[in-house]
Amino acid sequence: MNLTKLKKFFGGVLLIFASVFLSLFAFEYFLRFENSSESYETVTYEIEGVSYSFESTASKAFSNDDVSIKKDKIYVLGDSFVVGKTCAAKNENLTGHLAKLNPELVVMNLGVEGKDPSHYIDFLNHFPISAGDLVAVVLYDNDIHLSNETCALSDRQKRNFPIYFPKLCEKQLENEVVAKDQAGFLRQLNQKLKHLLTVQLIKESVYNFPYASKLFYREEFRNRWNDYESEENKWLRSTIPVMQQITKAKGAQFQLFYYPNTNRIETQDPRHTIWLRFGEKLKSDFGVYLNDPYPFLVQHAPRESMVWSLTDKHPSCEAHAIVAKYMSSTLTKR
């Protein structure tokens, strides 16, 4: 191959790579635009030495406003599904809809992205919950994950509450093992690339193939929910009666929910079966009732998928409205 042909060859290859890169860049920009939302007001509190950023409604817990004082309060605890950041600015997230449906209550959003029951226990101890108030804890699939932070909080909490402290946590705190979502080259690579929306969309597409789905870390969550002897499951189950105990000790009422799947709403959803079995286990072991919103969602969902965007599988504002309506119906039974 002479020099001229070699230049043409490498020029063609470079042109192909440049075209692919520009196409991916343009597609990534489109996905970010399609996934964008307005910012919302937040308030920050330090709880047990950790700084948390809540939606601004959390400040109503400490409000001296006479109207607020005369009303009962509902504290809604959960992770990003409770935060509902894509809908919060328009007051159309879960707690925004709950407030509209229950004007006689002061509704406060204590959701924080990426948190779990170990954090909720600290929240319940920190906020001025009192007689007449209601605490609604909303679980989600990834609550069964044991992060290093979860282990550290649980290590402290086990001194005051009957929380099961996993052996896995002992090893993680001693730096003998890494958190499971960081184990292995592919998972570490995923942590670096997961912020690219194009990558997220590709992963969601691949996940829909039955055999490919087994390769995803999220599938391990299902196994842990089904395995009541797993360290993660025993830890999670032990935190729930503790949250109920703290709530009742303050004279308030406790209700437990889970946020249902909204990305593929169908009658025979295997995730629903997992939640039903978990609820039965909670009731038999601790007498705790798990509210089940999924049948209500299936009945009222106008379409099979009710998520925020192509890449963000958090609930749409319309889905929040349906789940809030179900939760509101349980409040009237107090």
N, C-alpha and C positions, 0 to 999 in steps of 0.2 A: 504494500500500500504506500503510494507516494505521499509527499507532504500535503499536497492540495486536497487529496481525498481524506487524509487524516484530519485536516482542519474542518472539512465539511462534516465528517462523522461526529467529532466532538462538539461542533457547533450545533448539530441536530440534537445530540443528547442534552446539551445545555439548554436548548430551546424547550425541549420536552419537560425537563425538570423545572424550568422557570414557569412554564405554563401551569404545571401541576401545583407548584407552590402558590402562584397568584390565585388559582382557582380555590385552593384550600383556604387561603387568607380571606378571600371574598366570602366564602361560605361560612367561615368562622365569624366574620363580622356580621353576616346576616343572622346567624344563630344568636349572637349576643344581643342584637337589636330585638329579635323576636322574644328573647327571654328577659328583656329589661323591665323594670318596674320603678315606681316612685319610692324615694327614701321616706322613712317614717321616724317619728320622735322616739328617743330612748331615754332611759334613766339608769344610772349605774349604782349598784350597792356592793359593798364588800361584805361577804358572808364567810365566816371561818377563815379569814385570810385570803380568800379568792375573790377577785373582782368579776361581777356578772353584769351584763348589759341586758336590761329588760325593755319591753315595749313600755311607753310612758304611762299606760294605765296602771302599772304596778305601783306608782307613787300614790295612788288613791288609798292604799293600805295605811299610809301615814298621814292622810289628809285631815286637816282640822275644819274642813268645810262642814257646816251644820247639816246640810242636806245629806251628805255622804254618811255622817255619823248616825243619822236616823234610819239609814237603810242597812239591810243585811248585805253581806259581801260574799261573792263567790270567787275563790282563788283557783285559777285553772293552771295546772302544772303540766309541763311536757317539753318536748324538744322542738325542732324546727317546724313540725306540722302544727303545733300549737301557736308558735310565733306567727306563721303565715305571712312572712315579710313581704311577699309579692302582692298581698291584698291589704296589708296593715294601713298603708297611707290613706286608703279610701274607706277604712273602717269596715272592710268586708272580709276580714279573716274570721277565724272561728269565734273568738271572743267578741269581735265587733258585731257579728250576727246574734250572738247570745245576749248582748246588751240591748239590742233592738227588740228582741223577743221577750226580754224580762226587764222592763224599765223600773220595776220595783227593787231591783238588785243593783249593787255596784259590782261590775264585772272587771276582774283584773287578770291580765295576761302575764303569767310567770313562766312562759316558755323561753327556753334558751337553746340555741342550735347546738347539736352534738352532745347534749346532756342526758342523764339517765337517773334512775331512782336513788343512786347514792347522792346526787346533787339535790334531788327533791326533798330528801330527808333533812338536809341542812336548810333548805328554803322554809320548810314547815316549822322548824325550830326558830327561824329568824323573824318571820313576818307575824304581826300582831293579830293572829286569828283568835276569834272569841266566840262566845255562845251566840247561836243564831246564824253563824256563817256556814258556808258550804265549801268544802275542798273537793275539786274534781281533778283526779290524776289521770292523764291520758298516756297510755303506753304506746310504743310502736315497735316494729320488728327488731330494730337495731339496739333496743334497750338491753338485750341479752349479751351484748359485747362487753368484754372486760378490758378497758383501757388501763394504762398505768395510773392515770388520774383517778379512775374509779376504784382501783385497788388501794390507792393512798387514802381516799376518803373512807372507804369501808374499813380500813385498818384502824382508823381513829374511831369510827362509829361503833365498832364491835365492842368497845369498852363500855358503852352505855346502853346498847340495844342488842337483842338476841339475833344478830345478823350472822348468817353463815359466811365465814371467811374462806374463800377458795384457796386450795393449795397452789393453784396456778398464780394467784396474787403474791403469795410468799416468794415464789421464784422470780416474778416480774420485779418486785420491789428490791430484790437482791441482785437484780440485773443478770440473772442466770438465763432468762429467756426474754425475747422481745414480744411485743403485742402481736397477736395472730395476723392482724391486717398489715403488719410490716415484715412478716416472715417470708423469706425467699426473694429471689431477684425479681420475679414477675410482679409480685405485690409491691415491692419498693418502687419499681418502674411505674406501676399504676398510680402510686401516690404522687409521682412527679408529673404525670400526664393527665390526671383526671380533671384538672382545671380547664383543659381544652374542651370546648363544647362539641367540637367535631368528633373527638375521641369518645365522649360520652354518648353521642348519637350512634356511633358505630357499635359501641359496646351494648347498647340497648337492643340494637337490631340483632346482633349475634346471640344475645341472651335468650331471644325468643325461639331459638332452635333447641329442642329438647336435650340433645346430647351435649351441645355446647354450654348450656346453662350450668352443667355440673362443674365446669371449670371456674365458675365465678365464686368469689368469697361469700357473697350474700347467701348462697345456697347453704353455707354452714350455719347460718342463722336458723334456718328451718330445722336442721338436724338437732340443734340445741333446744329449740322449743319443744320438740318431740321427745327428747331424751331427758326424763326427769331426774336421772342420776348424774347428769353432767354437772360439772362444777358451776358453770354459768347459770344453769337453770335453778340449781339449789340456792345460789346466791340471790337471784332475782326474786324467787318465790319468798325468800325470807325477808326481803325488804318491804313487801306489800303490807303484811300485818303490822310492821313497825310504823309505816306511814299512817295507817288507820289508827294505831294506838296514840300517836302524837296528836292527831287531829281530834280524837275523842277526848283526850286529856285536856284540851283547850275548850271543850264544850261545843265544838263544831261537828257537822255531819260530813261523812266521807263517802265519796262515790268514785268507783274505778271504771274507766273506759279504756278502749283501745281505738286507735285511729285506723279505720279500714282501708284496704287497698282501693285506690281510685284510678289506677292506670289501666286496669282491665277488669271491669265490673261484670261479673257473670255469676249465675246462681251456684254453679258447682266449682267455686274457687277453693283450691286446696288450702290456701292460707286461712280461709274462714274456718275450715275444719280444725286446723291447728289451734286457733284461738278458742274454739268451743271446748276442745279437750283441755286446754290450759285453764279455762274458766272452771271447768268441772273439778280439776285438781285443786285449784284455790279454794273452792267451796268445801270440798271434802277435808282438806288439810287445815284450813284456817277459818272457814265460815265466811270468807270474803266473796261478795258477788261481783262478777265482771259483767258490766253492761255491754250488750252486743248490738252495735249500730249497723252491722252489715246488711241484714235483711231489709231494714228501712232504706238504706242507700240503694240497694238493688231495685226496690219498689219505686223509688222516686227519681232515680238517675235518668236523665233524658238521652244519654248516650253511653256507650261502653267505656269510653275513656274520658275522664274528667280531671286532667292535669293542667298545670300552668302553661307549659310550653312543650316544644318538641324534645327538649333536653332536660327540663326540670320536671321531675315526676311528683313534685309536691302538689297538693290539691289545688284546683282552680278555685276562684272566689265563689263560684256557683256550688262547687262541692262542699266548701266550708258551710254554706248556707243550709245544705241538706243535713250535714252532720250536726250542726248547731240546733236545728229543729228537733232532731232526735234527742240530743242532750237536754234541751229545754223541756221536752215531754217528761223526762225523768225527774226534773226539778219540781214539777207540779205535784209529784207523788210524795213529797216530803211530809 
